[in-house]
Amino acid sequence: MDKRTMLAVVLSLAVLLTYQMFFAKPPAPRQAAPAQVSNQANKNEAAKPSAAPATMTAPKPAAKPALAKKEAAPKDIRVETENYTAIFSTRGAALKSFKLKGYQKECAKCVDDIYPAIKNSLTGAKQPAKEKNNEPVELVVLNENMPYPLAITFPESSAEIAADSVYDTDVTKLDMKNAKEKQRLVFSRIFDGKIKVEKIFTFNPDNYSIALDVKVSNLSDTSLTQVPHLNWYEYADPQKKVDSYSKEGPVAYVSKSIKRKKVSDISADEIIGPDVSWGGFENKYFMAVIIPQNPSLTSVNMSKDNGNMVTVGIKGTKSIIPPNQSDSFSYTLFIGPKDYILLKKQGISLEEAIEFDSFIPGLKWLSIGLLIFIKFLHQYFSNYGVAIIMLTILIKIIFWPLGNISYKSMKEMQKLQPKLAELKEKYKNDQAKIGQETMALYKAHKVNPLGGCLPILIQIPVFIGLYNTLLYAIELRHSPFFWWIQDLSAKDPYYITPIIMGATQFIQQKMTPTVGDPMQAKIMLLMPIIFTFIFLNFPSGLVIYWLVNNILSIGQQIYINKKIVN
C-alpha cells in the first residue's frame, strides 16, 4: 500500500505539472507583451489627427463642433525620472511612451551558444557575440492611428470629446532625475467655447505613481452632464508569440477580487463593476493601472475593435455641472513592475495582480513567504541562485526528521514483503482476510504503511509554492546564477540542469527500498524520465531547487542506510 500510495501521489503531481506545461491553454496570440516597443510609438504625428476607432470609450468623431477649425500639430513632452522616461503628447494629453530604466527587454548577459563560449575559453579565440536588445522595457504598445493611453473621453455626456483632441501646454520637458520635489504637467483645451478640460499630471521623482486630476469647467449658460472615461489603450499584436505563463490582457480589482480577461474573450463592450478599486492592462511582470478616487461609484469597461485595439476604460460617476462652474475627477496611476513589496506599499491591493496562486489556489501565502525569505537571503549572498540553494538546504534540514521516518518506514516495509507475499498466497481467494492479516502484520512490526508517503505529501505544497514564486516574481527576471544560466526565471537554454536533475532522481529511485510487485518498481523507474521532460521548460531556478534537493536526499539515504537502519 505504501508504494501504491507514493505512486499515486507522484503520478498526480506529474499529471498536474504536465497539464500546466503542455495542455493548459496559453493566452490568445492576439495579445502583445507590454514589454515591447511599438513600432509606431516614436513616429511623428501628422498635422491632422486621425479618428479614434469606434469603441465605447473612443466614439467616432462625427460632427464635432470643437474640431471645426484645423487642429494644431501635436507635440511631445519628455518626463525624465530615476525610474522611467515618459513621453506625453498634446494629442489627447496622453501617454505616448513609458520606458522603465531598471528593466531591459532581453536578458543582456544571456549567452546565445555555449559551445563557442567553451571553444573560446580553451583556444583563447574570440567569437563575435550576438547583439542583444538592451533597450528598457516599453509599457506603451501602440499601432498606427490609435489614440494614446490615458486619453479621457465623455460618452453618455452633453458634449463628446474625442480621444485624439490636441491640447495646449506651456511645458516642453520635465527633468526630475535629481529632483526631490514633485512636479506638474498641465494640459488644457477649450472646446467650442463651452467646455474647458484641464488634465494635471503630478509626478513623484522616486516611484512609479502619478497623480492625475481632471477639471471640467462649464463655460456655457446651460448645465452640462458629464460621465468621464479615463482610458488605457493597448494594441494586441496577433503575430506576437507569448508563453503559456503570460496572462496578458485587461485586469481589474472588483469587489475585493481579481478579474482578468483574455483578449480573445473580450466582447464588443463589457462592463464590470461597480466597486472597482483599480483597472488597467497587465502582463507577466509589468502593469499599467488606473486607480479612481471613488471605487464604489466606478466601473470598468473592456472592449476590443477589429484592429486588435484593446480599451480598458475607468468609468466615473455622472455629474451635472451648472453654468460657469466646474467639477473635478481625481485618479492615481501606477505604471511599473509587479514587485510584491512595492505594490504592497500602495495599500490598495495591487499585489493581488501577482499570480502566486495560479497553479493551485490557496497557496499564495506560502509563495509570498518564500519570496520574502529568498529576498532576505539575497541580501547576504547577492545571487538569487545561491539564495535558492540555501533555501533548499534549510528546507531539507526542517524536513530531515520526516525524511528519516520515511526511509526507515520504506526499509521496514521492504523487509515485510516476503511475509506479505505469503499472506496473499495463503488467502488469495479472500481479499477481506488479506486486508485484516496485512494490518495485523503491520501492527505487530510497528510499521506505518503511510510513513513513506507522508513526508512527500508535506513537501508538495512547498514545491508548488516555490514554483509560483520562481515563475512570477519579477526579482528572478533576468537574474543570473552562473555561466550559461543568466535568467533564473527562464528555462535552462541547453537543458543541462534538467538532465542532471533527472540523473540524480534516477539514482535516488534506485536507492529507494522497493515495496510492492516488480511491475510497480519498473513504473517508478520511469518517473525520473517523465520528470526530466516535464522540467525541461521549467524555470531554471526551480530545476536548481529540485536538483539540490535530490542530491541532499541521496546523501540522507546513504546516511540512513549506514547509521540508522541495521
Phi and psi in degrees as a GROMACS rama.xvg file:
@    title "Ramachandran Plot"
@    xaxis  label "Phi"
@    yaxis  label "Psi"
@TYPE xy
-63.2387  -45.5381  ASP-2
-69.3139  -36.6955  LYS-3
-66.0946  -41.0272  ARG-4
-62.8603  -44.7803  THR-5
-61.7652  -42.1092  MET-6
-61.4014  -41.7445  LEU-7
-63.0292  -42.1287  ALA-8
-64.0721  -47.7505  VAL-9
-65.4664  -42.7859  VAL-10
-64.5722  -37.6174  LEU-11
-62.7606  -44.0425  SER-12
-64.2225  -40.6158  LEU-13
-63.2114  -40.4621  ALA-14
-64.0191  -43.6437  VAL-15
-61.1282  -47.0351  LEU-16
-67.7278  -38.6358  LEU-17
-64.4128  -41.7678  THR-18
-62.7764  -42.2649  TYR-19
-62.0401  -39.9511  GLN-20
-80.9365  -40.5446  MET-21
-116.395  -20.3438  PHE-22
-117.515  -20.2427  PHE-23
-63.5294  135.91  ALA-24
-67.6648  125.314  LYS-25
-75.2661  163.29  PRO-26
-57.2395  149.192  PRO-27
-57.6006  139.49  ALA-28
-68.1335  -1.02738  PRO-29
-71.6934  -19.6468  ARG-30
-80.2804  152.755  GLN-31
-124.312  135.929  ALA-32
-66.3723  129.746  ALA-33
-61.5415  -13.5655  PRO-34
-78.408  10.4986  ALA-35
-110.045  147.865  GLN-36
-84.4601  132.094  VAL-37
-72.1036  138.223  SER-38
-68.6679  -19.2209  ASN-39
-101.47  -5.18003  GLN-40
-62.9999  -32.7612  ALA-41
-104.864  9.6127  ASN-42
-75.143  145.478  LYS-43
-69.608  138.411  ASN-44
-79.8947  145.386  GLU-45
-71.4982  160.411  ALA-46
-64.0365  -32.7666  ALA-47
-94.7973  121.028  LYS-48
-69.2472  149.357  PRO-49
-86.2251  152.523  SER-50
-73.5017  140.119  ALA-51
-71.133  145.076  ALA-52
-59.4095  155.57  PRO-53
-78.5616  87.6367  ALA-54
-123.664  170.481  THR-55
-64.1362  -37.2207  MET-56
-88.4206  -10.1485  THR-57
-136.085  75.6771  ALA-58
-66.5862  161.164  PRO-59
-62.2257  134.843  LYS-60
-82.062  52.6365  PRO-61
-83.2985  132.993  ALA-62
53.4844  62.1185  ALA-63
-106.138  109.215  LYS-64
-58.7503  -30.9773  PRO-65
-65.9551  -19.9735  ALA-66
-105.478  19.3474  LEU-67
-62.1131  -40.2534  ALA-68
-88.3311  160.221  LYS-69
-66.9737  132.989  LYS-70
-71.9935  148.495  GLU-71
-74.3843  154.814  ALA-72
-66.4492  132.797  ALA-73
-69.1138  153.194  PRO-74
-132.369  161.081  LYS-75
-102.678  148.593  ASP-76
-125.592  123.264  ILE-77
-94.2603  129.09  ARG-78
-117.97  120.502  VAL-79
-117.752  124.165  GLU-80
-128.726  -179.577  THR-81
-66.7363  -26.322  GLU-82
-98.7826  -26.4313  ASN-83
-155.481  165.054  TYR-84
-121.507  117.201  THR-85
-113.016  141.15  ALA-86
-116.543  114.539  ILE-87
-99.5096  152.895  PHE-88
-123.601  146.075  SER-89
-70.0808  -15.6152  THR-90
-73.0737  103.806  ARG-91
81.9071  -0.157066  GLY-92
47.3379  50.5216  ALA-93
-130.628  -178.058  ALA-94
-96.3821  124.427  LEU-95
-99.9989  -29.9334  LYS-96
-157.421  145.978  SER-97
-148.169  103.834  PHE-98
-110.028  130.029  LYS-99
-89.1566  121.974  LEU-100
-71.4173  -31.1707  LYS-101
-85.0031  2.10521  GLY-102
-136.362  132.59  TYR-103
-102.989  156.987  GLN-104
-62.4243  -44.3355  LYS-105
-122.616  161.368  GLU-106
-74.8239  103.788  CYS-107
-66.2711  -27.5343  ALA-108
-95.437  -2.59965  LYS-109
-68.1896  132.424  CYS-110
-78.1832  149.439  VAL-111
-92.3668  -28.7361  ASP-112
-153.164  120.05  ASP-113
-73.8762  -28.0395  ILE-114
-69.7643  -44.1616  TYR-115
-59.9268  -33.6027  PRO-116
-63.9595  -42.907  ALA-117
-64.9567  -43.0784  ILE-118
-61.9553  -40.947  LYS-119
-63.0244  -40.8124  ASN-120
-68.6658  -29.4819  SER-121
-85.2829  -38.5192  LEU-122
-99.4041  -16.7533  THR-123
83.0854  -2.40377  GLY-124
-73.2759  155.381  ALA-125
-117.562  120.337  LYS-126
-99.705  137.659  GLN-127
-63.0723  131.006  PRO-128
-79.6969  148.226  ALA-129
-68.9173  144.094  LYS-130
-70.3992  138.699  GLU-131
-108.63  148.844  LYS-132
-84.972  97.1194  ASN-133
-95.3555  14.0527  ASN-134
-68.8702  151.296  GLU-135
-64.0953  157.617  PRO-136
-64.7427  132.806  VAL-137
-103.929  126.855  GLU-138
-102.993  2.59524  LEU-139
-112.451  113.262  VAL-140
-113.387  114.289  VAL-141
-125.101  162.804  LEU-142
-127.361  167.149  ASN-143
-59.4392  139.15  GLU-144
71.2791  8.44585  ASN-145
-79.1159  147.139  MET-146
-69.1136  159.098  PRO-147
-87.9047  150.022  TYR-148
-59.168  150.155  PRO-149
75.2394  13.4522  LEU-150
-71.9591  144.517  ALA-151
-111.421  137.542  ILE-152
-129.534  166.008  THR-153
-133.442  61.0707  PHE-154
-66.4621  163.098  PRO-155
61.8221  23.6233  GLU-156
-119.707  172.737  SER-157
-63.4738  -34.5907  SER-158
-139.164  129.754  ALA-159
-86.1705  146.934  GLU-160
-127.363  122.788  ILE-161
-71.4423  151.109  ALA-162
-69.1796  -20.389  ALA-163
-104.327  16.3074  ASP-164
-62.3895  141.417  SER-165
-92.2296  126.405  VAL-166
-100.553  173.177  TYR-167
-108.86  149.907  ASP-168
-157.788  148.677  THR-169
-94.5461  -8.8678  ASP-170
-87.5535  136.28  VAL-171
-103.477  -30.2929  THR-172
-166.676  160.096  LYS-173
-129.893  117.6  LEU-174
-107.452  107.075  ASP-175
-117.232  22.2861  MET-176
-63.153  -34.6565  LYS-177
-116.061  15.698  ASN-178
-81.3236  153.935  ALA-179
-116.263  -16.0323  LYS-180
-106.788  156.279  GLU-181
-69.9265  151.123  LYS-182
-131.698  156.44  GLN-183
-118.667  150.108  ARG-184
-127.647  118.734  LEU-185
-113.742  125.84  VAL-186
-112.501  146.91  PHE-187
-152.256  155.984  SER-188
-162.882  142.299  ARG-189
-103.769  125.86  ILE-190
-101.937  113.622  PHE-191
56.8467  25.7214  ASP-192
69.6058  8.37289  GLY-193
-116.132  -32.0577  LYS-194
-130.628  133.384  ILE-195
-115.193  126.145  LYS-196
-115.691  127.806  VAL-197
-120.708  132.638  GLU-198
-118.847  118.716  LYS-199
-116.252  110.478  ILE-200
-95.898  130.366  PHE-201
-118.486  121.462  THR-202
-103.736  137.024  PHE-203
-94.0699  131.419  ASN-204
-71.4671  -16.3662  PRO-205
-120.91  12.3258  ASP-206
-150.043  -173.636  ASN-207
-101.691  9.02426  TYR-208
-91.6389  139.879  SER-209
-132.05  129.79  ILE-210
-89.0023  139.122  ALA-211
-130.984  123.072  LEU-212
-115.92  127.435  ASP-213
-112.948  121.261  VAL-214
-114.682  125.415  LYS-215
-115.465  121.134  VAL-216
-111.034  134.128  SER-217
-92.6148  108.836  ASN-218
-95.4924  0.578404  LEU-219
-93.0368  -179.433  SER-220
-101.001  12.4879  ASP-221
-129.004  155.481  THR-222
-69.1635  147.061  SER-223
-117.282  140.057  LEU-224
-104.415  127.285  THR-225
-129.27  136.288  GLN-226
-127.489  100.114  VAL-227
-76.1111  141.428  PRO-228
-126.328  112.296  HIS-229
-96.4363  122.345  LEU-230
-114.856  140.417  ASN-231
-110.539  122.71  TRP-232
-106.105  138.551  TYR-233
-142.254  131.299  GLU-234
-87.7347  123.782  TYR-235
-98.1382  96.4449  ALA-236
-66.4763  115.723  ASP-237
-69.0601  -16.4043  PRO-238
-90.9064  -9.89093  GLN-239
-76.6355  129.391  LYS-240
-89.3038  134.137  LYS-241
-126.7  147.966  VAL-242
-76.6632  168.073  ASP-243
-70.6281  -9.25112  SER-244
-94.8019  -14.3886  TYR-245
-82.8907  110.558  SER-246
-93.5852  68.9649  LYS-247
-85.5701  133.948  GLU-248
150.837  -173.412  GLY-249
-64.0476  145.12  PRO-250
-144.145  145.478  VAL-251
-151.281  153.843  ALA-252
-111.24  103.918  TYR-253
-122.409  125.517  VAL-254
51.9125  45.3785  SER-255
66.9993  26.4406  LYS-256
-145.997  152.045  SER-257
-80.3315  134.372  ILE-258
-120.327  121.478  LYS-259
-121.604  152.48  ARG-260
-137.563  135.182  LYS-261
-76.3286  149.672  LYS-262
-58.9379  -38.7435  VAL-263
-67.9204  -18.5977  SER-264
-96.4443  -2.70096  ASP-265
-77.5821  128.799  ILE-266
-79.6557  177.614  SER-267
-59.243  -34.3082  ALA-268
-158.212  110.659  ASP-269
-125.046  130.714  GLU-270
-113.56  130.273  ILE-271
-123.13  135.148  ILE-272
129.899  -173.578  GLY-273
-78.0086  -154.591  PRO-274
63.3106  52.7679  ASP-275
-98.828  111.44  VAL-276
-74.7805  -37.0484  SER-277
-166.483  159.874  TRP-278
-158.81  153.701  GLY-279
174.214  -144.612  GLY-280
-128.79  140.906  PHE-281
-135.53  161.48  GLU-282
-134.705  -164.366  ASN-283
-60.5136  -39.5401  LYS-284
-118.106  -11.7472  TYR-285
-136.987  161.067  PHE-286
-158.023  156.15  MET-287
-127.637  115.273  ALA-288
-130.006  153.489  VAL-289
-110.88  129.426  ILE-290
-113.367  110.046  ILE-291
-77.3011  161.705  PRO-292
-75.8804  -35.1052  GLN-293
-120.757  84.8972  ASN-294
-57.7091  -37.5355  PRO-295
-65.5878  -19.7408  SER-296
-108.698  13.8518  LEU-297
-116.584  142.501  THR-298
-128.665  166.656  SER-299
-122.377  133.612  VAL-300
-105.754  132.31  ASN-301
-122.112  129.445  MET-302
-148.878  163.413  SER-303
-145.073  134.659  LYS-304
-101.096  -178.71  ASP-305
-70.2072  -13.9546  ASN-306
-93.7065  15.9857  GLY-307
63.1056  29.864  ASN-308
-94.1119  121.296  MET-309
-95.4447  133.057  VAL-310
-118.803  125.485  THR-311
-116.223  107.382  VAL-312
-109.935  129.219  GLY-313
-90.8413  109.219  ILE-314
-93.6447  120.652  LYS-315
-87.6806  -175.464  GLY-316
-83.8981  155.152  THR-317
-71.4513  138.925  LYS-318
-134.33  145.721  SER-319
-109.587  120.333  ILE-320
-104.633  113.655  ILE-321
-65.974  164.431  PRO-322
-56.7895  138.967  PRO-323
60.3834  25.7117  ASN-324
-126.733  174.909  GLN-325
-138.706  163.402  SER-326
-137.849  156.894  ASP-327
-133.924  152.464  SER-328
-129.577  131.178  PHE-329
-115.611  141.433  SER-330
-139.552  160.125  TYR-331
-121.869  136.67  THR-332
-110.143  138.675  LEU-333
-124.656  117.723  PHE-334
-129.555  102.146  ILE-335
178.873  -159.896  GLY-336
-81.0609  156.086  PRO-337
-87.3803  66.9274  LYS-338
-91.057  119.354  ASP-339
-57.1131  -49.7519  TYR-340
-64.6162  -39.8605  ILE-341
-63.4782  -44.33  LEU-342
-69.9244  -36.8344  LEU-343
-61.0953  -34.7545  LYS-344
-66.4633  -20.9665  LYS-345
-69.2066  -24.7223  GLN-346
74.4546  18.4266  GLY-347
-131.106  27.9157  ILE-348
66.1038  27.6592  SER-349
-63.7248  -26.9207  LEU-350
-65.0785  -16.2893  GLU-351
-66.1088  -15.0895  GLU-352
-73.2994  -17.6378  ALA-353
-79.4188  126.273  ILE-354
-88.2374  57.5161  GLU-355
-68.4381  -20.6573  PHE-356
-111.507  25.4897  ASP-357
-70.9068  -27.2845  SER-358
-80.7074  -53.8513  PHE-359
-134.002  115.549  ILE-360
-57.6559  145.967  PRO-361
99.9569  -5.79511  GLY-362
-105.983  13.2906  LEU-363
-60.5863  -40.8497  LYS-364
-59.8654  -36.8173  TRP-365
-70.4392  -41.8499  LEU-366
-62.0973  -42.4059  SER-367
-64.9377  -43.3037  ILE-368
-61.5887  -41.9672  GLY-369
-64.9283  -40.1275  LEU-370
-62.3159  -46.5863  LEU-371
-61.5422  -40.2152  ILE-372
-69.4695  -39.1299  PHE-373
-62.9489  -40.3322  ILE-374
-65.7805  -35.1083  LYS-375
-63.1237  -45.7494  PHE-376
-64.9276  -33.6974  LEU-377
-63.1322  -27.2909  HIS-378
-62.0889  -27.6846  GLN-379
-99.7163  -23.7321  TYR-380
-111.618  -15.4683  PHE-381
55.8828  24.03  SER-382
-151.463  117.56  ASN-383
-67.1277  -27.4637  TYR-384
-64.1642  -44.1225  GLY-385
-65.7653  -38.304  VAL-386
-61.991  -38.2229  ALA-387
-65.4267  -40.7628  ILE-388
-64.0512  -43.0719  ILE-389
-64.0492  -38.7702  MET-390
-62.3481  -41.6632  LEU-391
-61.0786  -42.6824  THR-392
-63.4433  -43.0068  ILE-393
-64.65  -40.527  LEU-394
-64.014  -40.4957  ILE-395
-63.8879  -38.3337  LYS-396
-63.4699  -42.1582  ILE-397
-62.9058  -41.4302  ILE-398
-92.7149  7.2579  PHE-399
-57.7144  -48.2667  TRP-400
-58.7724  -40.9744  PRO-401
-65.2948  -35.4948  LEU-402
-63.7289  -41.6674  GLY-403
-60.489  -45.0692  ASN-404
-60.8823  -42.276  ILE-405
-62.0489  -50.5328  SER-406
-65.6967  -39.2117  TYR-407
-65.2465  -40.2172  LYS-408
-63.5266  -44.04  SER-409
-65.7633  -34.2314  MET-410
-66.4103  -42.8327  LYS-411
-66.0372  -38.9419  GLU-412
-62.4951  -37.4031  MET-413
-62.3941  -38.0227  GLN-414
-66.6669  -28.6771  LYS-415
-85.3148  -5.54409  LEU-416
-57.9008  -42.7297  GLN-417
-60.2619  -41.1449  PRO-418
-68.4813  -36.4157  LYS-419
-65.1494  -37.6749  LEU-420
-64.2655  -38.3211  ALA-421
-64.4445  -40.4155  GLU-422
-63.4343  -42.1001  LEU-423
-64.3967  -36.6948  LYS-424
-72.4194  -38.8624  GLU-425
-69.0298  -40.4046  LYS-426
-115.487  40.4739  TYR-427
-63.5482  -20.3209  LYS-428
-101.076  7.35442  ASN-429
-136.431  89.5667  ASP-430
-63.8551  -35.9494  GLN-431
-62.7507  -42.398  ALA-432
-67.1493  -36.7533  LYS-433
-60.723  -44.1383  ILE-434
-62.4312  -43.5384  GLY-435
-63.9289  -46.8673  GLN-436
-67.4976  -34.4931  GLU-437
-64.7109  -46.8775  THR-438
-64.6692  -36.2875  MET-439
-64.5981  -36.8455  ALA-440
-66.9104  -42.271  LEU-441
-61.057  -43.0577  TYR-442
-66.3346  -39.566  LYS-443
-64.3039  -35.2846  ALA-444
-98.532  5.86262  HIS-445
55.675  49.6449  LYS-446
-114.021  130.657  VAL-447
-97.1169  114.284  ASN-448
-63.5585  -20.3911  PRO-449
-95.6278  0.211269  LEU-450
-62.247  -31.065  GLY-451
-77.1158  -21.9741  GLY-452
-96.1377  -25.3994  CYS-453
-55.9957  -47.4829  LEU-454
-60.2553  -36.1065  PRO-455
-66.0847  -43.2789  ILE-456
-61.9295  -37.6935  LEU-457
-69.2279  -34.4627  ILE-458
-82.1101  -16.2955  GLN-459
-59.9163  -45.7626  ILE-460
-59.0541  -36.4868  PRO-461
-63.1309  -43.4319  VAL-462
-61.8757  -46.6419  PHE-463
-64.1099  -42.0817  ILE-464
-61.6701  -42.0626  GLY-465
-69.2089  -35.1948  LEU-466
-56.7753  -49.6386  TYR-467
-65.8983  -37.5387  ASN-468
-61.9153  -50.1571  THR-469
-71.1595  -24.7765  LEU-470
-80.7443  -36.5533  LEU-471
-114.985  -9.4334  TYR-472
-74.6191  122.561  ALA-473
-67.2059  -20.857  ILE-474
-60.3359  -28.3461  GLU-475
-87.6257  -11.8556  LEU-476
-64.4993  124.554  ARG-477
58.5394  21.6064  HIS-478
-87.2918  122.98  SER-479
-83.6242  156.338  PRO-480
-110.227  -75.489  PHE-481
-159.929  157.264  PHE-482
43.8585  -112.513  TRP-483
-79.742  -15.151  TRP-484
-90.9561  94.7167  ILE-485
-112.263  4.85502  GLN-486
-147.923  100.592  ASP-487
-69.2702  -16.6062  LEU-488
-87.3316  -9.65929  SER-489
-107.51  166.339  ALA-490
-68.9469  157.916  LYS-491
-64.1887  117.194  ASP-492
-64.1083  -20.5875  PRO-493
-117.383  8.34685  TYR-494
58.3131  27.3475  TYR-495
-72.9849  -51.6397  ILE-496
-65.3446  -38.1631  THR-497
-62.6369  -36.8462  PRO-498
-67.7717  -43.4439  ILE-499
-63.6191  -39.6349  ILE-500
-60.0286  -43.7185  MET-501
-62.5236  -37.7127  GLY-502
-65.3036  -43.4128  ALA-503
-66.1047  -34.7507  THR-504
-69.3565  -34.5338  GLN-505
-64.6099  -43.5794  PHE-506
-61.5045  -44.2277  ILE-507
-62.0826  -39.5025  GLN-508
-66.706  -38.5058  GLN-509
-65.8236  -31.4837  LYS-510
-80.8257  -18.7892  MET-511
-71.9829  131.102  THR-512
-56.6767  131.903  PRO-513
-81.3834  128.795  THR-514
-128.076  120.659  VAL-515
116.212  -168.012  GLY-516
-80.3466  162.564  ASP-517
-58.8792  -32.8744  PRO-518
-62.7434  -40.9576  MET-519
-62.662  -39.5887  GLN-520
-62.7642  -39.8693  ALA-521
-66.5474  -39.2298  LYS-522
-63.7334  -40.9548  ILE-523
-63.5099  -31.0409  MET-524
-70.8021  -16.7479  LEU-525
-80.5472  -19.1057  LEU-526
-60.0908  -41.1684  MET-527
-58.1317  -35.8931  PRO-528
-68.4485  -44.0764  ILE-529
-61.5895  -45.8089  ILE-530
-64.9166  -34.9853  PHE-531
-60.9636  -45.7911  THR-532
-65.9996  -37.5249  PHE-533
-64.6436  -39.9837  ILE-534
-79.7824  -7.8015  PHE-535
-57.3776  -36.4018  LEU-536
-107.025  10.5709  ASN-537
-77.0864  156.773  PHE-538
-54.6769  136.889  PRO-539
-61.6688  -28.2182  SER-540
-62.8693  -37.685  GLY-541
-71.2937  -37.2158  LEU-542
-64.1568  -39.4893  VAL-543
-62.3155  -42.3236  ILE-544
-58.273  -48.9698  TYR-545
-68.3591  -37.1382  TRP-546
-63.7199  -49.1658  LEU-547
-63.8064  -39.0653  VAL-548
-62.0034  -40.1417  ASN-549
-62.3589  -44.538  ASN-550
-61.9463  -43.4417  ILE-551
-65.6863  -37.0748  LEU-552
-66.4065  -37.4266  SER-553
-62.9201  -44.1726  ILE-554
-62.1698  -41.4784  GLY-555
-64.2638  -38.7521  GLN-556
-68.5419  -38.3201  GLN-557
-61.8646  -42.5835  ILE-558
-61.2437  -45.4276  TYR-559
-64.7393  -43.4202  ILE-560
-61.9656  -31.7223  ASN-561
-92.4595  -35.6393  LYS-562
-106.481  -30.183  LYS-563
-105.748  -51.2084  ILE-564
-87.0612  127.514  VAL-565
